[in-house]
């Protein structure tokens, strides 16, 4: 099982995956509070697959409120430090090493770590135990598409309990780099660099940074570490002329990455080193257009739920991440909207390398309470911290369709929550656009997102065509019975995008007796009508000048939803070339069309 190095922008050589067989038990009555209380482990699970998945070896999708994991691993103490890392554990985790509690974490989609050096057994044989609580009925925790009913229904999917991303440990020096953060500044032709040092305090620390593209070295600098941190701009030689500049710019059409090799030195002695990467690219809003690298850019996105048959939210392999990105590009899209899921950094790595843009969206809680908001703020902050340096990430979306804030038109506290998350996101990352609440009932937002699943192309033209004035558009109610913007937040000229549409269901593989899975917003009776409906819809949207981008629902069939362009196993429902021909059609007679 190959999942690749889990932190692709801080890659060290000395690491060991703990994926594979672990002892396992459910604890539905929550009888256990420490590992010592567990006398019997009735099950074995294959990490990192959730127990609800078939790949885990368990495949139990009933309600389970708590579970436990345990395994041994070999790690002999030395002069260095040992760091234990978890990619994601849903929802609340407690971790013991050799019976000693070493870390706790709450939040099902974000990583955590701890220094286990002092808890290591001198013999080299270590016992690692993880206790997880994940109440399936709790709607105040960010849970995304995980169903609160026992069986998946409507647009909700099986739950993911416990460990669902890679667990690993790595050796680092006594003093080491824990965090690196890259910020491109295209207008200066420079890269911002932030580094934080952890471990033992040490004098005379220096950071050596080398940036290169292919065999061409772009910069080589050395900075003194002051107060355990480095904050600098690495200025590249600016050729000035666009053709030469474009060779170094990142875009889906030309995903140029800048390789980085970073060394931490004490005096002249290297005590830590790793590989990373960054890119030169800019994203911003200019009047009613989305701008990539200073040019208008039509976003052609596909909505991706991020599930696989048999493995649920966990990809079956690193190659599966790569294949998904390749399929997105092969269908003519230039990006994805990762829907209600904070995707594994390995997916973002392949998006960076192969070239697609990604909208990052916070998984929703479904009740509005102070607890839900505290949990959302904490996990969203961790998500931005984790993914900030990926050039593929171009938009942040903290809320979707008023989920978790269902009474925005009437309840001031809920409006404040959306506005607060918008401004918090802009504070944590001033370089990317933010959509406060995608779909409808917009307030604080850089982009107006509209969700409209009407498959009648004439209706789409009548609602959004050139003859429609903006005041008519925003005064009308849209599908879902929701207004587009809240009172006091009129359209201020932001880009308008159709961020959900389509959802055409077609099941090319009938079951026994000819039965088909047909959940979707529109149902196609056969392959010919599926193709006709898709091509007509996408052509209409592409040639609607009002839209500066779109997102088609959806990438693959997902459980009971049969509205993917691909089947759940990634088999295309019509030839990829035909999908791409429709998706990538050029705009004609539209100013700024691309």
C-alpha positions in Angstrom: 0.0 0.0 0.0 1.7 3.2 -1.2 0.3 6.5 0.0 3.4 8.7 -0.6 5.1 11.0 2.0 2.1 12.5 3.8 3.5 16.1 4.1 4.5 16.7 0.5 5.8 20.3 1.2 8.1 19.2 4.1 9.6 16.0 2.9 12.2 14.2 5.0 13.9 10.9 4.2 13.8 9.2 7.6 10.2 8.3 8.2 8.1 5.1 8.8 4.5 4.5 7.9 2.3 2.8 10.6 -0.4 1.9 8.0 -1.3 -1.7 8.0 -2.8 -4.2 10.5 -3.8 -2.9 14.0 -5.8 -4.5 16.8 -9.3 -3.0 17.0 -12.4 -3.0 19.0 -15.7 -1.0 19.1 -16.7 0.6 22.4 -20.3 1.6 21.8 -21.1 1.7 25.6 -17.9 3.7 26.2 -16.8 1.3 28.9 -13.1 2.1 28.5 -11.2 5.3 29.4 -7.6 3.9 29.3 -5.8 1.2 27.3 -5.2 -0.8 30.4 -8.9 -1.5 30.7 -9.0 -3.4 27.4 -8.4 -7.1 27.9 -9.6 -8.4 24.6 -9.2 -7.1 21.0 -11.7 -9.0 18.9 -11.0 -7.5 15.5 -8.1 -6.5 13.2 -8.3 -3.4 11.1 -6.2 -2.2 8.2 -5.2 1.4 8.8 -5.8 4.0 7.3 -9.2 2.7 6.2 -12.2 3.5 8.4 -14.0 0.5 9.9 -17.1 1.4 7.8 -15.1 0.6 4.7 -14.6 -2.9 3.1 -10.9 -2.2 2.7 -10.5 -2.0 6.5 -11.4 -5.7 6.7 -14.4 -4.8 8.9 -17.0 -3.0 6.7 -19.4 -2.3 9.6 -21.6 0.7 8.8 -23.8 0.5 11.8 -23.8 3.3 14.5 -20.6 3.2 16.6 -19.8 6.0 19.1 -16.3 5.0 20.1 -13.5 2.6 19.1 -9.9 1.7 20.0 -6.8 0.8 18.0 -3.5 -0.7 19.1 -0.3 -1.9 17.5 3.4 -2.4 18.2 6.2 -0.9 16.2 10.0 -0.9 16.5 11.7 2.4 17.2 14.9 2.5 19.2 15.6 5.7 21.2 18.7 7.6 20.1 20.2 11.1 20.3 17.5 12.5 18.0 13.8 13.2 18.5 10.9 11.0 17.3 7.7 12.7 16.1 4.5 10.8 15.8 2.0 12.2 13.2 -1.6 11.5 12.3 -3.1 12.8 9.0 -6.7 12.7 10.2 -8.7 10.9 12.9 -12.5 11.4 13.0 -13.5 12.9 15.5 -11.9 13.2 18.9 -8.7 11.2 19.5 -6.6 10.3 22.5 -3.2 8.7 21.9 -1.1 6.7 24.4 2.4 5.4 23.9 3.4 2.6 26.3 0.5 3.5 28.5 1.4 7.2 28.7 -1.1 9.7 27.3 1.0 11.7 24.7 -1.6 13.8 22.7 -5.3 14.6 22.3 -7.0 16.2 19.3 -10.5 17.2 18.2 -11.4 17.6 14.6 -12.0 14.9 12.0 -10.3 16.4 8.9 -7.0 18.0 10.2 -3.6 16.6 11.2 -2.0 16.5 14.6 1.4 15.4 16.0 3.4 14.9 19.2 7.0 14.5 20.2 7.2 11.0 21.7 10.9 10.9 22.4 10.5 10.9 26.2 7.8 8.2 26.1 9.8 5.6 24.1 10.6 2.3 25.7 14.4 1.7 25.8 14.0 -1.8 24.4 12.9 -0.4 21.1 9.5 -2.1 21.1 6.7 0.5 21.4 3.0 0.0 22.0 0.8 2.6 20.4 -2.9 2.9 21.4 -5.5 5.3 20.0 -9.0 5.9 21.5 -11.6 7.6 19.3 -15.0 9.1 20.1 -17.2 10.0 17.2 -20.9 10.3 18.1 -22.8 9.5 14.9 -25.8 11.6 16.1 -23.8 14.7 17.0 -24.8 17.4 14.5 -22.7 20.1 16.1 -19.4 18.8 14.9 -18.1 19.4 11.3 -19.1 16.2 9.5 -19.6 17.1 5.9 -21.5 14.4 4.0 -21.4 11.8 6.8 -25.0 10.6 7.3 -26.7 10.8 10.7 -29.1 8.1 9.6 -27.8 4.5 9.8 -28.1 3.9 6.0 -27.1 6.6 3.5 -30.0 8.6 2.1 -30.5 11.4 -0.4 -27.2 13.3 -0.7 -25.6 11.9 2.5 -23.0 9.1 2.6 -21.6 6.4 5.0 -19.9 7.7 8.1 -16.1 7.6 8.6 -15.1 6.8 12.1 -11.5 6.9 13.5 -8.3 6.8 11.6 -8.7 7.6 7.9 -5.4 9.1 6.8 -1.8 7.9 7.2 -0.2 7.4 10.6 3.6 7.7 10.7 6.7 8.6 12.7 9.9 10.3 11.7 13.2 11.1 13.2 14.4 14.6 13.4 17.3 16.4 15.1 17.1 17.8 18.6 16.4 21.1 17.0 14.4 21.0 13.7 12.1 22.8 11.3 8.5 22.1 12.2 6.7 24.5 9.8 7.4 26.1 6.5 5.0 28.4 4.7 5.4 29.9 1.2 3.6 33.0 -0.2 4.0 33.9 -3.8 4.2 37.7 -4.6 4.0 37.8 -8.4 4.0 41.6 -8.6 7.4 41.6 -6.9 8.6 38.4 -8.6 9.3 37.1 -5.1 8.4 34.2 -2.8 7.6 34.9 0.9 9.2 32.3 3.2 8.2 31.7 6.8 9.9 29.0 8.9 9.4 28.0 12.5 11.9 26.0 14.6 11.0 23.5 17.3 12.9 21.3 19.7 15.8 22.3 21.9 16.9 25.9 22.0 20.3 26.3 20.2 22.6 29.2 19.4 24.0 30.2 16.0 21.2 28.8 13.8 21.0 29.5 10.1 18.6 28.6 7.4 20.0 27.8 3.9 17.4 27.9 1.1 17.9 26.9 -2.5 15.3 27.4 -5.1 15.5 25.9 -8.6 13.5 25.0 -11.7 14.8 22.0 -13.5 18.6 22.5 -13.7 18.3 26.2 -13.3 19.1 27.7 -9.9 16.8 30.6 -9.2 18.1 31.6 -5.7 20.4 30.5 -3.0 20.2 32.4 0.3 21.2 32.0 3.9 19.3 33.6 6.8 20.0 33.8 10.5 17.3 32.3 12.8 16.1 34.8 15.3 13.7 33.9 18.1 13.2 30.4 16.5 11.8 31.8 13.2 12.7 33.1 9.8 10.5 35.5 7.8 12.0 36.7 4.5 11.3 37.4 0.8 13.3 35.5 -1.7 13.4 37.8 -4.7 13.9 36.1 -8.1 15.4 37.7 -11.2 12.5 39.3 -13.0 12.9 39.0 -16.8 10.2 41.6 -17.3 8.8 40.5 -20.6 5.7 38.3 -20.4 6.9 35.4 -22.6 10.0 34.9 -20.4 8.0 35.5 -17.1 5.4 32.9 -18.1 8.0 30.1 -18.1 8.0 30.4 -14.3 4.3 31.0 -13.6 2.0 28.2 -12.3 -1.3 27.6 -14.0 -3.4 24.5 -14.9 -2.2 24.8 -18.4 1.5 25.1 -17.3 1.9 23.9 -13.7 5.5 25.1 -13.2 6.7 24.3 -9.7 9.8 25.7 -8.0 11.8 23.1 -6.1 13.2 24.0 -2.7 15.9 22.4 -0.7 16.1 23.7 2.9 18.9 23.1 5.4 19.0 24.1 9.1 22.5 24.7 10.2 24.2 25.3 13.6 27.3 27.2 12.7 28.5 25.2 9.6 26.9 21.9 10.7 23.7 20.7 9.0 21.3 19.5 11.7 18.1 19.3 9.6 17.2 19.3 5.9 14.3 18.5 3.7 12.7 19.1 0.3 9.8 21.3 -0.4 8.3 23.2 -3.4 6.4 26.4 -4.1 5.2 28.3 -7.2 4.8 31.8 -8.6 1.1 32.4 -9.2 -1.5 35.0 -8.1 -5.2 34.9 -7.7 -7.5 37.8 -7.1 -10.8 39.4 -8.1 -10.9 42.3 -10.5 -14.4 43.8 -10.9 -16.6 40.9 -12.2 -13.8 38.5 -13.2 -11.6 36.0 -11.5 -8.0 36.7 -12.3 -5.1 34.1 -12.5 -1.7 35.6 -12.8 -3.1 38.9 -13.7 -5.3 37.7 -16.5 -9.1 36.9 -16.6 -9.6 33.2 -16.2 -12.8 31.2 -16.7 -13.1 28.6 -14.0 -14.4 25.3 -15.4 -14.8 23.2 -12.2 -16.3 19.9 -11.4 -17.7 19.1 -8.0 -15.8 16.2 -6.3 -17.2 14.5 -3.2 -13.9 12.7 -2.7 -15.2 9.1 -2.1 -14.1 5.8 -3.5 -15.9 2.4 -3.5 -14.6 0.1 -0.8 -12.4 2.8 0.8 -14.9 5.7 1.4 -13.1 9.0 2.1 -9.6 7.4 2.0 -8.1 6.9 -1.4 -7.1 3.3 -2.1 -3.6 4.4 -3.1 -1.6 7.5 -4.0 -2.0 6.5 -7.6 -5.8 6.9 -7.1 -5.2 10.5 -6.2 -3.1 11.0 -9.3 -5.6 9.2 -11.5 -8.5 11.5 -10.3 -6.6 14.6 -11.2 -5.7 13.2 -14.6 -9.4 12.4 -15.2 -10.5 15.9 -14.2 -8.1 17.3 -16.8 -9.0 14.7 -19.4 -12.6 15.8 -19.2 -11.6 19.4 -20.0 -12.0 20.9 -16.5 -9.3 23.1 -15.1 -10.2 22.5 -11.4 -12.4 20.9 -8.8 -14.6 22.1 -6.0 -13.8 19.6 -3.2 -17.3 19.4 -1.6 -17.8 19.1 2.1 -14.4 17.5 2.6 -10.9 18.7 3.4 -8.9 16.5 1.1 -5.7 14.6 1.9 -2.6 16.7 1.1 -1.5 14.0 -1.3 -4.4 15.0 -3.6 -3.3 18.6 -3.4 0.2 17.5 -4.2 -0.9 15.9 -7.5 -3.1 18.9 -8.2 0.0 21.1 -7.8 2.1 18.8 -10.0 -0.3 18.0 -12.8 -2.2 21.3 -12.7 -5.7 21.8 -11.6 -7.1 24.5 -9.3 -8.9 23.5 -6.1 -11.7 25.3 -4.1 -11.3 24.2 -0.5 -14.6 23.9 1.5 -15.1 23.4 5.2 -17.2 20.3 6.1 -20.4 21.6 7.7 -21.9 21.1 11.1 -25.7 21.0 10.9 -26.8 22.7 14.1 -26.1 26.3 15.0 -24.8 26.3 18.6 -21.8 28.0 20.2 -20.2 24.6 20.4 -20.6 24.1 16.6 -19.1 27.5 15.9 -16.1 26.9 18.2 -15.5 23.6 16.6 -15.8 25.0 13.1 -13.5 27.9 13.8 -10.8 25.7 15.3 -10.8 23.1 12.5 -11.1 25.7 9.7 -8.1 27.5 11.2 -6.1 24.2 11.1 -7.1 23.5 7.6 -6.0 26.9 6.3 -2.7 26.4 8.1 -2.2 23.0 6.6 -3.0 23.9 3.0 -1.9 27.5 2.7 1.2 26.8 0.7 -0.4 24.7 -2.1 -0.5 26.7 -5.3 -3.5 24.7 -6.5 -5.8 26.1 -3.7 -7.3 29.3 -5.0 -10.6 29.8 -3.0 -11.7 29.2 0.6 -15.3 28.4 1.3 -16.3 28.2 5.0 -20.0 27.7 4.6 -22.2 25.9 1.9 -25.9 26.5 1.3 -26.4 27.9 4.8 -25.8 24.5 6.3 -25.2 25.0 10.0 -26.6 28.5 9.7 -30.2 27.7 8.4 -31.9 31.0 9.5 -29.6 33.6 8.0 -32.4 35.9 7.0 -33.9 36.1 10.5 -31.1 35.4 13.1 -28.4 38.0 13.6 -26.0 35.6 15.3 -26.0 33.3 12.3 -25.2 36.2 10.0 -22.4 37.3 12.3 -21.0 33.7 12.2 -20.7 33.8 8.4 -19.3 37.3 8.4 -16.8 36.3 11.2 -15.6 33.2 9.3 -15.2 35.3 6.1 -13.1 37.9 7.9 -11.1 35.3 9.9 -10.3 33.5 6.7 -9.2 36.8 5.1 -7.0 37.5 8.2 -5.3 34.1 8.0 -4.8 34.3 4.3 -5.1 37.7 2.5 -3.9 36.2 -0.8 -7.0 34.2 -1.9 -10.7 35.0 -2.5 -13.2 33.8 0.1 -16.9 32.8 -0.4 -18.6 33.3 2.9 -21.6 31.1 2.1 -21.8 29.4 -1.3 -25.0 28.8 -3.2 -27.4 31.5 -1.8 -28.0 34.0 1.0 -24.6 35.7 0.4 -23.3 38.4 2.7 -19.6 38.8 3.2 -18.1 37.3 0.0 -15.7 37.9 -2.8 -17.7 35.8 -5.3 -21.5 35.3 -5.6 -22.1 31.6 -6.0 -25.4 30.3 -7.4 -26.7 26.8 -7.1 -29.3 26.0 -9.8 -30.2 22.4 -10.9 -32.7 23.3 -13.5 -31.8 21.2 -16.6 -33.9 23.2 -19.0 -31.4 25.3 -20.9 -34.1 27.8 -21.9 -34.8 28.5 -18.3 -31.1 29.1 -17.7 -31.0 31.6 -20.5 -34.0 33.4 -19.3 -32.7 33.6 -15.7 -29.1 34.6 -16.5 -29.0 35.9 -20.1 -27.7 39.2 -21.3 -31.1 40.8 -21.2 -31.5 40.2 -17.4 -30.6 43.3 -15.3 -28.7 42.7 -12.1 -31.5 44.0 -9.9 -33.9 41.5 -11.5 -31.5 38.7 -10.8 -31.0 39.5 -7.2 -34.6 40.4 -6.4 -35.9 37.0 -7.6 -35.9 33.9 -5.5 -33.7 31.1 -6.8 -34.2 27.3 -6.6 -34.3 26.1 -3.0 -36.5 29.0 -2.1 -33.6 31.2 -1.0 -32.6 34.7 -1.9 -29.2 35.2 -3.5 -28.0 38.0 -1.2 -29.0 39.0 2.3 -30.5 42.5 3.0 -27.7 45.0 3.4 -25.4 43.0 1.2 -26.3 44.0 -2.4 -24.2 42.9 -5.3 -21.2 45.1 -5.4 -19.8 44.0 -8.8 -18.3 40.7 -7.6 -17.9 37.8 -10.1 -21.0 35.7 -10.4 -20.5 31.9 -10.8 -22.8 29.0 -11.2 -21.2 26.9 -8.6 -23.6 24.0 -8.7 -25.6 22.8 -11.6 -26.3 19.7 -13.7 -26.6 16.7 -11.4 -27.8 14.5 -14.3 -28.4 11.0 -13.2 -27.6 8.0 -15.5 -26.8 4.5 -14.4 -25.2 2.6 -17.3 -25.0 -0.6 -15.3 -28.5 -1.9 -14.5 -28.8 -4.3 -11.6 -30.9 -7.5 -11.3 -34.1 -7.2 -13.2 -32.9 -4.1 -15.0 -33.1 -1.9 -12.0 -31.0 1.3 -12.0 -29.7 3.7 -9.4 -31.2 7.0 -10.6 -30.9 9.5 -7.7 -30.1 12.9 -9.2 -31.6 16.3 -10.0 -32.4 15.2 -13.5 -32.6 11.7 -14.9 -31.4 10.6 -18.3 -33.0 7.5 -19.7 -30.1 6.3 -21.7 -26.5 7.2 -22.8 -27.7 9.3 -25.7 -30.0 11.5 -23.6 -27.3 11.8 -21.0 -24.8 13.1 -23.5 -27.4 15.4 -25.1 -28.4 16.9 -21.7 -24.8 17.4 -20.6 -23.6 19.0 -23.8 -26.6 21.3 -24.0 -26.3 22.5 -20.4 -22.5 23.0 -20.4 -22.8 24.9 -23.8 -25.4 27.2 -22.4 -23.5 28.0 -19.2 -20.2 28.6 -21.0 -21.9 31.1 -23.3 -23.6 32.9 -20.5 -21.6 36.1 -20.2 -22.8 36.7 -16.6 -20.8 33.7 -15.3 -17.1 34.1 -14.7 -16.9 30.4 -13.8 -19.0 27.3 -13.2 -18.9 24.0 -11.3 -20.7 21.0 -12.7 -22.2 18.4 -10.4 -20.5 16.0 -10.4 -17.2 14.1 -10.9 -18.3 10.5 -10.1 -21.3 8.6 -8.9 -21.3 8.5 -5.1 -23.2 5.7 -3.4 -26.9 6.3 -4.2 -26.2 9.4 -6.3 -25.9 8.4 -9.9 -25.2 11.9 -11.2 -21.5 11.6 -12.0 -19.8 12.0 -15.3 -17.9 8.9 -14.3 -19.2 5.8 -12.5 -18.0 5.3 -8.9 -15.1 3.1 -10.2 -14.1 6.0 -12.5 -15.4 4.4 -15.7 -16.6 7.2 -18.1 -20.3 7.3 -19.0 -19.4 8.7 -22.4 -16.0 9.0 -24.1 -13.6 11.3 -22.2 -12.8 13.1 -25.5 -16.5 13.9 -26.0 -16.8 15.3 -22.4 -13.7 17.4 -22.9 -14.9 18.7 -26.2 -18.0 20.1 -24.6 -16.4 21.2 -21.3 -13.5 23.1 -22.9 -15.4 24.9 -25.7 -14.3 28.5 -26.2 -16.4 31.4 -25.4 -17.3 33.5 -28.4 -18.3 37.2 -28.6 -17.9 37.6 -24.8 -15.5 40.3 -23.5 -12.8 38.6 -21.5 -13.9 35.1 -22.6 -11.4 32.4 -22.4 
